[in-house]
Structures are given as structure tokens and as C-alpha cells.
Amino acid sequence: MDVTYNQILIVLLQKNIKREQLQEALGISRNTMSRYLNNTRQPSLEMLYQIAFVLDVSVVDLLVPEPIGLKKQLEKTLSRIV
């Protein structure tokens, strides 16, 4: 069974932030926000950084689901590159 997670939605729920608040902060349409949260459209890398900034999380938090356990390893790898 293929399960698709949406990390943006998970962070919104964890931080008790409404999708409308994020949408307004990013200056995007309701349709665009809906597509991001329903996984029918992926944000650009630039938009992903903006989303991470507004939600006060790392881009890695938005890309890697928590249960996988690869997040810390990916963060270490990215910190060596950057």
C-alpha cells in the first residue's frame, strides 16, 4: 500500500496554523495552496524555502517524513555540503 504524506500539512497541524494563514503569508492563491497540500503540485525550491521560513522549520522537515529516520542523516549530509 502506497501512503503519501504531506509534510507541509503535518507541520501546519503540529503548529496549529491554518492553511489560509500560510497562504496569505506566502502570497499564493487558494488553489495553489490546495494543490500543495493535496500533493497534486509540488512547490518550487524557492517556494519550499519560503514555506520553511514562514513555518519556522528546516526544508528537510518538509521533505523527509519523520518516521523514516533519515532526517538527521540528511541534515548532516546537507550541512557538510553547505
Distance bins in CASP14 RR format, pairs under 12 A and 6 or more apart:
PFRMAT RR
TARGET T0000
AUTHOR 0000-0000-0000
RMODE 2
METHOD distances of the structure
MODEL  1
2 39 0 0 0 0 0 1 0 0 0 0 0
3 39 0 0 0 0 0 1 0 0 0 0 0
3 65 0 0 0 0 1 0 0 0 0 0 0
3 67 0 0 0 0 0 1 0 0 0 0 0
3 68 0 0 0 0 0 1 0 0 0 0 0
4 10 0 0 0 0 0 1 0 0 0 0 0
4 37 0 0 0 0 0 1 0 0 0 0 0
4 38 0 0 0 0 1 0 0 0 0 0 0
4 39 1 0 1 0 0 0 0 0 0 0 0
4 40 0 0 0 0 0 1 0 0 0 0 0
4 42 0 0 0 0 0 1 0 0 0 0 0
4 65 0 0 0 0 1 0 0 0 0 0 0
5 11 0 0 0 0 0 1 0 0 0 0 0
5 13 0 0 0 0 0 1 0 0 0 0 0
5 37 0 0 0 0 0 1 0 0 0 0 0
5 39 0 0 0 0 1 0 0 0 0 0 0
5 62 0 0 0 0 0 1 0 0 0 0 0
5 63 0 0 0 0 0 1 0 0 0 0 0
5 64 0 0 0 0 1 0 0 0 0 0 0
5 65 1 0 1 0 0 0 0 0 0 0 0
5 66 0 0 0 0 1 0 0 0 0 0 0
5 67 0 0 0 0 1 0 0 0 0 0 0
5 68 0 0 0 0 1 0 0 0 0 0 0
6 12 0 0 0 0 1 0 0 0 0 0 0
6 13 0 0 0 0 0 1 0 0 0 0 0
6 19 0 0 0 0 0 1 0 0 0 0 0
6 33 0 0 0 0 0 1 0 0 0 0 0
6 34 0 0 0 0 0 1 0 0 0 0 0
6 35 0 0 0 0 0 1 0 0 0 0 0
6 36 1 0 0 1 0 0 0 0 0 0 0
6 37 1 0 1 0 0 0 0 0 0 0 0
6 38 1 0 0 1 0 0 0 0 0 0 0
6 39 1 0 1 0 0 0 0 0 0 0 0
6 40 0 0 0 0 0 1 0 0 0 0 0
6 41 0 0 0 0 0 1 0 0 0 0 0
6 42 0 0 0 0 0 1 0 0 0 0 0
6 43 0 0 0 0 0 1 0 0 0 0 0
6 51 0 0 0 0 0 1 0 0 0 0 0
6 62 0 0 0 0 1 0 0 0 0 0 0
6 63 0 0 0 0 0 1 0 0 0 0 0
6 65 0 0 0 0 1 0 0 0 0 0 0
7 13 0 0 0 0 0 1 0 0 0 0 0
7 14 0 0 0 0 0 1 0 0 0 0 0
7 36 0 0 0 0 0 1 0 0 0 0 0
7 37 0 0 0 0 0 1 0 0 0 0 0
7 39 0 0 0 0 0 1 0 0 0 0 0
7 42 0 0 0 0 0 1 0 0 0 0 0
7 43 0 0 0 0 0 1 0 0 0 0 0
7 48 0 0 0 0 0 1 0 0 0 0 0
7 51 0 0 0 0 1 0 0 0 0 0 0
7 52 0 0 0 0 0 1 0 0 0 0 0
7 55 0 0 0 0 1 0 0 0 0 0 0
7 57 0 0 0 0 1 0 0 0 0 0 0
7 58 0 0 0 0 0 1 0 0 0 0 0
7 59 0 0 0 0 0 1 0 0 0 0 0
7 60 0 0 0 0 1 0 0 0 0 0 0
7 61 1 0 0 1 0 0 0 0 0 0 0
7 62 1 0 1 0 0 0 0 0 0 0 0
7 63 1 0 0 1 0 0 0 0 0 0 0
7 64 1 0 0 1 0 0 0 0 0 0 0
7 65 1 0 0 1 0 0 0 0 0 0 0
7 66 0 0 0 0 1 0 0 0 0 0 0
7 67 0 0 0 0 0 1 0 0 0 0 0
7 68 0 0 0 0 0 1 0 0 0 0 0
7 71 0 0 0 0 0 1 0 0 0 0 0
8 14 0 0 0 0 0 1 0 0 0 0 0
8 15 0 0 0 0 0 1 0 0 0 0 0
8 17 0 0 0 0 0 1 0 0 0 0 0
8 19 0 0 0 0 1 0 0 0 0 0 0
8 22 1 0 0 1 0 0 0 0 0 0 0
8 23 0 0 0 0 0 1 0 0 0 0 0
8 26 0 0 0 0 0 1 0 0 0 0 0
8 28 0 0 0 0 0 1 0 0 0 0 0
8 32 0 0 0 0 0 1 0 0 0 0 0
8 33 0 0 0 0 1 0 0 0 0 0 0
8 34 0 0 0 0 0 1 0 0 0 0 0
8 35 0 0 0 0 0 1 0 0 0 0 0
8 36 1 0 0 1 0 0 0 0 0 0 0
8 37 1 0 0 1 0 0 0 0 0 0 0
8 38 0 0 0 0 0 1 0 0 0 0 0
8 39 0 0 0 0 1 0 0 0 0 0 0
8 41 0 0 0 0 0 1 0 0 0 0 0
8 42 0 0 0 0 0 1 0 0 0 0 0
8 43 0 0 0 0 1 0 0 0 0 0 0
8 47 0 0 0 0 0 1 0 0 0 0 0
8 48 0 0 0 0 1 0 0 0 0 0 0
8 50 0 0 0 0 0 1 0 0 0 0 0
8 51 1 0 0 1 0 0 0 0 0 0 0
8 52 0 0 0 0 1 0 0 0 0 0 0
8 54 0 0 0 0 0 1 0 0 0 0 0
8 55 1 0 0 1 0 0 0 0 0 0 0
8 57 0 0 0 0 1 0 0 0 0 0 0
8 59 0 0 0 0 0 1 0 0 0 0 0
8 61 0 0 0 0 1 0 0 0 0 0 0
8 62 1 0 1 0 0 0 0 0 0 0 0
8 63 0 0 0 0 0 1 0 0 0 0 0
8 65 0 0 0 0 0 1 0 0 0 0 0
9 15 0 0 0 0 0 1 0 0 0 0 0
9 17 0 0 0 0 0 1 0 0 0 0 0
9 18 0 0 0 0 0 1 0 0 0 0 0
9 19 1 0 0 1 0 0 0 0 0 0 0
9 22 0 0 0 0 1 0 0 0 0 0 0
9 33 0 0 0 0 0 1 0 0 0 0 0
9 34 0 0 0 0 0 1 0 0 0 0 0
9 36 0 0 0 0 1 0 0 0 0 0 0
9 37 1 0 1 0 0 0 0 0 0 0 0
9 38 0 0 0 0 1 0 0 0 0 0 0
9 39 0 0 0 0 1 0 0 0 0 0 0
9 51 0 0 0 0 0 1 0 0 0 0 0
9 55 0 0 0 0 0 1 0 0 0 0 0
9 62 0 0 0 0 0 1 0 0 0 0 0
9 65 0 0 0 0 0 1 0 0 0 0 0
10 17 0 0 0 0 0 1 0 0 0 0 0
10 37 0 0 0 0 0 1 0 0 0 0 0
10 55 0 0 0 0 0 1 0 0 0 0 0
10 57 0 0 0 0 0 1 0 0 0 0 0
10 61 0 0 0 0 1 0 0 0 0 0 0
10 62 0 0 0 0 1 0 0 0 0 0 0
10 63 0 0 0 0 0 1 0 0 0 0 0
10 64 0 0 0 0 0 1 0 0 0 0 0
10 65 1 0 0 1 0 0 0 0 0 0 0
10 66 1 0 0 1 0 0 0 0 0 0 0
10 67 0 0 0 0 0 1 0 0 0 0 0
11 17 1 0 0 1 0 0 0 0 0 0 0
11 19 0 0 0 0 0 1 0 0 0 0 0
11 22 0 0 0 0 1 0 0 0 0 0 0
11 36 0 0 0 0 0 1 0 0 0 0 0
11 37 0 0 0 0 0 1 0 0 0 0 0
11 51 0 0 0 0 1 0 0 0 0 0 0
11 52 0 0 0 0 1 0 0 0 0 0 0
11 54 0 0 0 0 0 1 0 0 0 0 0
11 55 1 0 1 0 0 0 0 0 0 0 0
11 56 0 0 0 0 1 0 0 0 0 0 0
11 57 1 0 1 0 0 0 0 0 0 0 0
11 58 0 0 0 0 0 1 0 0 0 0 0
11 59 0 0 0 0 0 1 0 0 0 0 0
11 60 0 0 0 0 0 1 0 0 0 0 0
11 61 1 0 0 1 0 0 0 0 0 0 0
11 62 1 0 0 1 0 0 0 0 0 0 0
11 63 0 0 0 0 0 1 0 0 0 0 0
11 65 0 0 0 0 0 1 0 0 0 0 0
11 66 0 0 0 0 0 1 0 0 0 0 0
12 18 1 0 0 1 0 0 0 0 0 0 0
12 19 1 0 0 1 0 0 0 0 0 0 0
12 20 0 0 0 0 0 1 0 0 0 0 0
12 21 0 0 0 0 1 0 0 0 0 0 0
12 22 1 0 0 1 0 0 0 0 0 0 0
12 23 0 0 0 0 0 1 0 0 0 0 0
12 25 0 0 0 0 0 1 0 0 0 0 0
12 33 0 0 0 0 0 1 0 0 0 0 0
12 36 0 0 0 0 0 1 0 0 0 0 0
12 37 1 0 0 1 0 0 0 0 0 0 0
12 51 0 0 0 0 1 0 0 0 0 0 0
12 54 0 0 0 0 0 1 0 0 0 0 0
12 55 1 0 0 1 0 0 0 0 0 0 0
12 56 0 0 0 0 0 1 0 0 0 0 0
12 57 0 0 0 0 0 1 0 0 0 0 0
12 62 0 0 0 0 0 1 0 0 0 0 0
13 19 0 0 0 0 1 0 0 0 0 0 0
13 22 0 0 0 0 0 1 0 0 0 0 0
13 37 0 0 0 0 0 1 0 0 0 0 0
13 55 0 0 0 0 0 1 0 0 0 0 0
14 55 0 0 0 0 1 0 0 0 0 0 0
14 56 0 0 0 0 0 1 0 0 0 0 0
14 57 0 0 0 0 1 0 0 0 0 0 0
14 61 0 0 0 0 1 0 0 0 0 0 0
14 66 0 0 0 0 1 0 0 0 0 0 0
15 21 0 0 0 0 1 0 0 0 0 0 0
15 22 0 0 0 0 1 0 0 0 0 0 0
15 54 0 0 0 0 0 1 0 0 0 0 0
15 55 1 0 0 1 0 0 0 0 0 0 0
15 56 1 0 0 1 0 0 0 0 0 0 0
15 57 0 0 0 0 1 0 0 0 0 0 0
15 61 0 0 0 0 0 1 0 0 0 0 0
16 22 0 0 0 0 0 1 0 0 0 0 0
16 55 0 0 0 0 0 1 0 0 0 0 0
17 23 0 0 0 0 0 1 0 0 0 0 0
17 24 0 0 0 0 0 1 0 0 0 0 0
17 25 0 0 0 0 1 0 0 0 0 0 0
17 26 0 0 0 0 0 1 0 0 0 0 0
17 33 0 0 0 0 0 1 0 0 0 0 0
17 51 0 0 0 0 0 1 0 0 0 0 0
17 54 0 0 0 0 1 0 0 0 0 0 0
17 55 1 0 0 1 0 0 0 0 0 0 0
17 56 0 0 0 0 1 0 0 0 0 0 0
17 57 0 0 0 0 0 1 0 0 0 0 0
18 24 0 0 0 0 1 0 0 0 0 0 0
18 25 0 0 0 0 0 1 0 0 0 0 0
18 33 0 0 0 0 0 1 0 0 0 0 0
18 37 0 0 0 0 0 1 0 0 0 0 0
19 25 0 0 0 0 0 1 0 0 0 0 0
19 26 0 0 0 0 0 1 0 0 0 0 0
19 28 0 0 0 0 0 1 0 0 0 0 0
19 30 0 0 0 0 1 0 0 0 0 0 0
19 31 0 0 0 0 0 1 0 0 0 0 0
19 32 0 0 0 0 0 1 0 0 0 0 0
19 33 1 0 1 0 0 0 0 0 0 0 0
19 34 0 0 0 0 1 0 0 0 0 0 0
19 35 0 0 0 0 0 1 0 0 0 0 0
19 36 0 0 0 0 1 0 0 0 0 0 0
19 37 1 0 0 1 0 0 0 0 0 0 0
19 38 0 0 0 0 0 1 0 0 0 0 0
19 51 0 0 0 0 0 1 0 0 0 0 0
19 54 0 0 0 0 0 1 0 0 0 0 0
19 55 0 0 0 0 0 1 0 0 0 0 0
20 26 0 0 0 0 0 1 0 0 0 0 0
20 27 0 0 0 0 0 1 0 0 0 0 0
20 28 0 0 0 0 0 1 0 0 0 0 0
20 29 0 0 0 0 0 1 0 0 0 0 0
20 30 1 0 0 1 0 0 0 0 0 0 0
20 33 0 0 0 0 1 0 0 0 0 0 0
20 34 0 0 0 0 0 1 0 0 0 0 0
20 37 0 0 0 0 0 1 0 0 0 0 0
21 27 0 0 0 0 0 1 0 0 0 0 0
21 33 0 0 0 0 0 1 0 0 0 0 0
21 54 0 0 0 0 1 0 0 0 0 0 0
21 55 0 0 0 0 0 1 0 0 0 0 0
22 28 0 0 0 0 1 0 0 0 0 0 0
22 30 0 0 0 0 0 1 0 0 0 0 0
22 32 0 0 0 0 0 1 0 0 0 0 0
22 33 1 0 0 1 0 0 0 0 0 0 0
22 34 0 0 0 0 0 1 0 0 0 0 0
22 36 0 0 0 0 1 0 0 0 0 0 0
22 37 0 0 0 0 1 0 0 0 0 0 0
22 43 0 0 0 0 0 1 0 0 0 0 0
22 47 0 0 0 0 0 1 0 0 0 0 0
22 50 0 0 0 0 1 0 0 0 0 0 0
22 51 1 0 0 1 0 0 0 0 0 0 0
22 52 0 0 0 0 0 1 0 0 0 0 0
22 53 0 0 0 0 0 1 0 0 0 0 0
22 54 1 0 0 1 0 0 0 0 0 0 0
22 55 1 0 0 1 0 0 0 0 0 0 0
22 56 0 0 0 0 0 1 0 0 0 0 0
22 57 0 0 0 0 0 1 0 0 0 0 0
22 62 0 0 0 0 0 1 0 0 0 0 0
23 29 1 0 0 1 0 0 0 0 0 0 0
23 30 1 0 0 1 0 0 0 0 0 0 0
23 31 0 0 0 0 1 0 0 0 0 0 0
23 32 1 0 0 1 0 0 0 0 0 0 0
23 33 1 0 1 0 0 0 0 0 0 0 0
23 34 0 0 0 0 1 0 0 0 0 0 0
23 35 0 0 0 0 0 1 0 0 0 0 0
23 36 0 0 0 0 1 0 0 0 0 0 0
23 37 0 0 0 0 1 0 0 0 0 0 0
23 47 0 0 0 0 0 1 0 0 0 0 0
23 50 0 0 0 0 0 1 0 0 0 0 0
23 51 0 0 0 0 0 1 0 0 0 0 0
23 54 0 0 0 0 0 1 0 0 0 0 0
24 30 0 0 0 0 1 0 0 0 0 0 0
24 33 0 0 0 0 1 0 0 0 0 0 0
24 54 0 0 0 0 1 0 0 0 0 0 0
25 33 0 0 0 0 0 1 0 0 0 0 0
25 47 0 0 0 0 0 1 0 0 0 0 0
25 50 0 0 0 0 1 0 0 0 0 0 0
25 51 0 0 0 0 1 0 0 0 0 0 0
25 53 0 0 0 0 1 0 0 0 0 0 0
25 54 1 0 1 0 0 0 0 0 0 0 0
25 55 0 0 0 0 1 0 0 0 0 0 0
25 56 0 0 0 0 0 1 0 0 0 0 0
26 32 0 0 0 0 1 0 0 0 0 0 0
26 33 1 0 0 1 0 0 0 0 0 0 0
26 36 0 0 0 0 1 0 0 0 0 0 0
26 43 0 0 0 0 1 0 0 0 0 0 0
26 44 0 0 0 0 0 1 0 0 0 0 0
26 46 0 0 0 0 0 1 0 0 0 0 0
26 47 1 0 0 1 0 0 0 0 0 0 0
26 48 0 0 0 0 0 1 0 0 0 0 0
26 49 0 0 0 0 0 1 0 0 0 0 0
26 50 1 0 1 0 0 0 0 0 0 0 0
26 51 1 0 0 1 0 0 0 0 0 0 0
26 52 0 0 0 0 0 1 0 0 0 0 0
26 53 0 0 0 0 1 0 0 0 0 0 0
26 54 1 0 0 1 0 0 0 0 0 0 0
26 55 0 0 0 0 0 1 0 0 0 0 0
27 33 0 0 0 0 1 0 0 0 0 0 0
27 47 0 0 0 0 0 1 0 0 0 0 0
27 50 0 0 0 0 1 0 0 0 0 0 0
27 51 0 0 0 0 0 1 0 0 0 0 0
27 54 0 0 0 0 0 1 0 0 0 0 0
28 34 0 0 0 0 0 1 0 0 0 0 0
28 35 0 0 0 0 1 0 0 0 0 0 0
28 36 0 0 0 0 1 0 0 0 0 0 0
28 37 0 0 0 0 0 1 0 0 0 0 0
28 41 0 0 0 0 0 1 0 0 0 0 0
28 43 0 0 0 0 1 0 0 0 0 0 0
28 44 0 0 0 0 0 1 0 0 0 0 0
28 47 1 0 0 1 0 0 0 0 0 0 0
28 50 0 0 0 0 1 0 0 0 0 0 0
28 51 0 0 0 0 1 0 0 0 0 0 0
28 54 0 0 0 0 0 1 0 0 0 0 0
29 35 0 0 0 0 1 0 0 0 0 0 0
29 36 0 0 0 0 0 1 0 0 0 0 0
29 41 0 0 0 0 0 1 0 0 0 0 0
30 36 0 0 0 0 0 1 0 0 0 0 0
30 37 0 0 0 0 0 1 0 0 0 0 0
31 37 0 0 0 0 0 1 0 0 0 0 0
31 38 0 0 0 0 0 1 0 0 0 0 0
31 40 0 0 0 0 0 1 0 0 0 0 0
31 41 0 0 0 0 1 0 0 0 0 0 0
32 38 0 0 0 0 0 1 0 0 0 0 0
32 40 0 0 0 0 0 1 0 0 0 0 0
32 41 1 0 0 1 0 0 0 0 0 0 0
32 42 0 0 0 0 0 1 0 0 0 0 0
32 43 0 0 0 0 1 0 0 0 0 0 0
32 44 0 0 0 0 0 1 0 0 0 0 0
32 47 0 0 0 0 1 0 0 0 0 0 0
32 51 0 0 0 0 0 1 0 0 0 0 0
33 40 0 0 0 0 0 1 0 0 0 0 0
33 41 0 0 0 0 1 0 0 0 0 0 0
33 43 0 0 0 0 1 0 0 0 0 0 0
33 47 0 0 0 0 0 1 0 0 0 0 0
33 51 0 0 0 0 0 1 0 0 0 0 0
33 54 0 0 0 0 0 1 0 0 0 0 0
34 40 0 0 0 0 1 0 0 0 0 0 0
34 41 0 0 0 0 1 0 0 0 0 0 0
35 41 1 1 0 0 0 0 0 0 0 0 0
35 42 0 0 0 0 1 0 0 0 0 0 0
35 43 0 0 0 0 1 0 0 0 0 0 0
35 47 0 0 0 0 0 1 0 0 0 0 0
36 42 1 0 0 1 0 0 0 0 0 0 0
36 43 1 0 1 0 0 0 0 0 0 0 0
36 44 0 0 0 0 0 1 0 0 0 0 0
36 47 0 0 0 0 1 0 0 0 0 0 0
36 48 0 0 0 0 1 0 0 0 0 0 0
36 50 0 0 0 0 0 1 0 0 0 0 0
36 51 0 0 0 0 1 0 0 0 0 0 0
36 62 0 0 0 0 0 1 0 0 0 0 0
37 43 0 0 0 0 0 1 0 0 0 0 0
37 51 0 0 0 0 0 1 0 0 0 0 0
37 62 0 0 0 0 0 1 0 0 0 0 0
41 47 0 0 0 0 0 1 0 0 0 0 0
42 48 0 0 0 0 1 0 0 0 0 0 0
42 51 0 0 0 0 0 1 0 0 0 0 0
42 62 0 0 0 0 0 1 0 0 0 0 0
42 63 0 0 0 0 0 1 0 0 0 0 0
43 49 0 0 0 0 1 0 0 0 0 0 0
43 50 0 0 0 0 1 0 0 0 0 0 0
43 51 1 0 0 1 0 0 0 0 0 0 0
43 52 0 0 0 0 0 1 0 0 0 0 0
43 54 0 0 0 0 0 1 0 0 0 0 0
43 59 0 0 0 0 0 1 0 0 0 0 0
43 62 0 0 0 0 1 0 0 0 0 0 0
43 63 0 0 0 0 0 1 0 0 0 0 0
44 50 0 0 0 0 1 0 0 0 0 0 0
44 51 0 0 0 0 0 1 0 0 0 0 0
44 59 0 0 0 0 0 1 0 0 0 0 0
45 51 0 0 0 0 0 1 0 0 0 0 0
45 52 0 0 0 0 0 1 0 0 0 0 0
45 59 0 0 0 0 1 0 0 0 0 0 0
45 62 0 0 0 0 0 1 0 0 0 0 0
45 63 0 0 0 0 0 1 0 0 0 0 0
46 52 0 0 0 0 0 1 0 0 0 0 0
46 53 0 0 0 0 0 1 0 0 0 0 0
46 59 0 0 0 0 0 1 0 0 0 0 0
47 53 0 0 0 0 0 1 0 0 0 0 0
47 54 0 0 0 0 0 1 0 0 0 0 0
47 59 0 0 0 0 0 1 0 0 0 0 0
47 62 0 0 0 0 0 1 0 0 0 0 0
48 54 0 0 0 0 0 1 0 0 0 0 0
48 55 0 0 0 0 0 1 0 0 0 0 0
48 57 0 0 0 0 0 1 0 0 0 0 0
48 58 0 0 0 0 0 1 0 0 0 0 0
48 59 1 0 1 0 0 0 0 0 0 0 0
48 60 0 0 0 0 0 1 0 0 0 0 0
48 61 0 0 0 0 0 1 0 0 0 0 0
48 62 1 0 0 1 0 0 0 0 0 0 0
48 63 1 0 0 1 0 0 0 0 0 0 0
49 55 0 0 0 0 0 1 0 0 0 0 0
49 57 0 0 0 0 0 1 0 0 0 0 0
49 58 0 0 0 0 1 0 0 0 0 0 0
49 59 1 0 0 1 0 0 0 0 0 0 0
49 60 0 0 0 0 0 1 0 0 0 0 0
49 62 0 0 0 0 1 0 0 0 0 0 0
49 63 0 0 0 0 0 1 0 0 0 0 0
50 57 0 0 0 0 0 1 0 0 0 0 0
50 59 0 0 0 0 0 1 0 0 0 0 0
50 62 0 0 0 0 0 1 0 0 0 0 0
51 57 0 0 0 0 1 0 0 0 0 0 0
51 58 0 0 0 0 0 1 0 0 0 0 0
51 59 0 0 0 0 1 0 0 0 0 0 0
51 61 0 0 0 0 0 1 0 0 0 0 0
51 62 1 0 0 1 0 0 0 0 0 0 0
51 63 0 0 0 0 0 1 0 0 0 0 0
52 58 1 0 0 1 0 0 0 0 0 0 0
52 59 1 0 1 0 0 0 0 0 0 0 0
52 60 0 0 0 0 1 0 0 0 0 0 0
52 61 1 0 0 1 0 0 0 0 0 0 0
52 62 1 0 1 0 0 0 0 0 0 0 0
52 63 0 0 0 0 1 0 0 0 0 0 0
53 59 0 0 0 0 1 0 0 0 0 0 0
53 61 0 0 0 0 0 1 0 0 0 0 0
53 62 0 0 0 0 0 1 0 0 0 0 0
54 62 0 0 0 0 0 1 0 0 0 0 0
55 61 0 0 0 0 1 0 0 0 0 0 0
55 62 1 0 0 1 0 0 0 0 0 0 0
56 62 0 0 0 0 0 1 0 0 0 0 0
57 63 0 0 0 0 0 1 0 0 0 0 0
57 64 0 0 0 0 0 1 0 0 0 0 0
57 66 0 0 0 0 0 1 0 0 0 0 0
57 71 0 0 0 0 0 1 0 0 0 0 0
57 75 0 0 0 0 0 1 0 0 0 0 0
58 64 0 0 0 0 1 0 0 0 0 0 0
58 71 0 0 0 0 1 0 0 0 0 0 0
58 72 0 0 0 0 0 1 0 0 0 0 0
58 74 0 0 0 0 1 0 0 0 0 0 0
58 75 1 0 0 1 0 0 0 0 0 0 0
58 78 0 0 0 0 1 0 0 0 0 0 0
58 79 0 0 0 0 0 1 0 0 0 0 0
58 82 0 0 0 0 0 1 0 0 0 0 0
59 71 0 0 0 0 0 1 0 0 0 0 0
59 74 0 0 0 0 0 1 0 0 0 0 0
59 75 0 0 0 0 1 0 0 0 0 0 0
59 78 0 0 0 0 1 0 0 0 0 0 0
59 82 0 0 0 0 0 1 0 0 0 0 0
60 66 0 0 0 0 0 1 0 0 0 0 0
60 68 0 0 0 0 0 1 0 0 0 0 0
60 69 0 0 0 0 0 1 0 0 0 0 0
60 70 0 0 0 0 1 0 0 0 0 0 0
60 71 1 0 1 0 0 0 0 0 0 0 0
60 72 0 0 0 0 1 0 0 0 0 0 0
60 73 0 0 0 0 0 1 0 0 0 0 0
60 74 1 0 1 0 0 0 0 0 0 0 0
60 75 1 0 1 0 0 0 0 0 0 0 0
60 76 0 0 0 0 0 1 0 0 0 0 0
60 77 0 0 0 0 1 0 0 0 0 0 0
60 78 1 0 0 1 0 0 0 0 0 0 0
60 79 0 0 0 0 1 0 0 0 0 0 0
60 82 0 0 0 0 0 1 0 0 0 0 0
61 71 1 0 0 1 0 0 0 0 0 0 0
61 72 0 0 0 0 0 1 0 0 0 0 0
61 74 0 0 0 0 0 1 0 0 0 0 0
61 75 0 0 0 0 1 0 0 0 0 0 0
61 78 0 0 0 0 0 1 0 0 0 0 0
62 71 0 0 0 0 0 1 0 0 0 0 0
62 74 0 0 0 0 0 1 0 0 0 0 0
63 70 0 0 0 0 1 0 0 0 0 0 0
63 71 0 0 0 0 1 0 0 0 0 0 0
63 74 1 0 0 1 0 0 0 0 0 0 0
63 75 0 0 0 0 0 1 0 0 0 0 0
63 78 0 0 0 0 0 1 0 0 0 0 0
64 70 1 0 1 0 0 0 0 0 0 0 0
64 71 1 0 1 0 0 0 0 0 0 0 0
64 72 0 0 0 0 1 0 0 0 0 0 0
64 73 0 0 0 0 1 0 0 0 0 0 0
64 74 1 0 1 0 0 0 0 0 0 0 0
64 75 0 0 0 0 1 0 0 0 0 0 0
64 77 0 0 0 0 0 1 0 0 0 0 0
64 78 0 0 0 0 0 1 0 0 0 0 0
65 71 0 0 0 0 1 0 0 0 0 0 0
65 74 0 0 0 0 0 1 0 0 0 0 0
66 72 0 0 0 0 0 1 0 0 0 0 0
68 74 0 0 0 0 1 0 0 0 0 0 0
69 75 0 0 0 0 0 1 0 0 0 0 0
70 76 0 0 0 0 0 1 0 0 0 0 0
70 77 0 0 0 0 1 0 0 0 0 0 0
70 78 0 0 0 0 0 1 0 0 0 0 0
71 77 0 0 0 0 0 1 0 0 0 0 0
71 78 0 0 0 0 0 1 0 0 0 0 0
72 78 0 0 0 0 0 1 0 0 0 0 0
72 79 0 0 0 0 0 1 0 0 0 0 0
73 79 0 0 0 0 0 1 0 0 0 0 0
73 80 0 0 0 0 0 1 0 0 0 0 0
74 80 0 0 0 0 0 1 0 0 0 0 0
74 81 0 0 0 0 0 1 0 0 0 0 0
75 81 0 0 0 0 0 1 0 0 0 0 0
75 82 0 0 0 0 0 1 0 0 0 0 0
76 82 0 0 0 0 0 1 0 0 0 0 0
END
